[in-house]
Amino acid sequence: MSVTTIEPEITHMDSPTETPGEAPPIFGRCPVCKKPLRPRCRYTGEPKAPPVGTGYESRAKCSGCGTIICYIGNGEWRVLTEADLTEDDHFANKMGF
């Protein structure tokens, strides 16, 4: 009686495009400090990107550098500019809110 040992076949998968510590591409990175962003819904707390072009709802504050950024879609963010502010934002600034 002979004993046959079977060696398991080892396959190497291609390296993933993301490392476990990176943010998914939909969330992107801060344009200033490059910190991975993990935005959450303001109402439910679930991870999700904000809607594009909706003023206040499209904004976030980077927890790394504190910059206020706005979402432009496809995992891309940019620094909030004066042109992004609405009449309501200007009114709130004048009133000191």
URTAKA-V765661 format. One record per residue. N is the residue number from 1. OMEGA is omega in whole degrees, 0 to 359 (999 if undefined). Layout:
# URTAKA-V765661
n: {N:N}
omega: {OMEGA:OMEGA}
This chain:
# URTAKA-V765661
n: {1:2:3:4:5:6:7:8:9:10:11:12:13:14:15:16:17:18:19:20:21:22:23:24:25:26:27:28:29:30:31:32:33:34:35:36:37:38:39:40:41:42:43:44:45:46:47:48:49:50:51:52:53:54:55:56:57:58:59:60:61:62:63:64:65:66:67:68:69:70:71:72:73:74:75:76:77:78:79:80:81:82:83:84:85:86:87:88:89:90:91:92:93:94:95:96:97}
omega: {180:181:179:176:180:178:177:178:181:177:179:178:175:182:181:179:178:170:184:183:182:178:174:183:181:182:176:182:177:180:181:186:178:177:176:182:178:182:180:176:181:186:184:181:180:178:175:178:180:176:182:173:180:176:184:182:181:185:175:176:180:180:179:185:177:180:175:184:177:185:180:175:177:178:181:178:172:181:179:179:178:181:180:184:179:176:178:178:179:178:179:177:180:182:177:179:999}
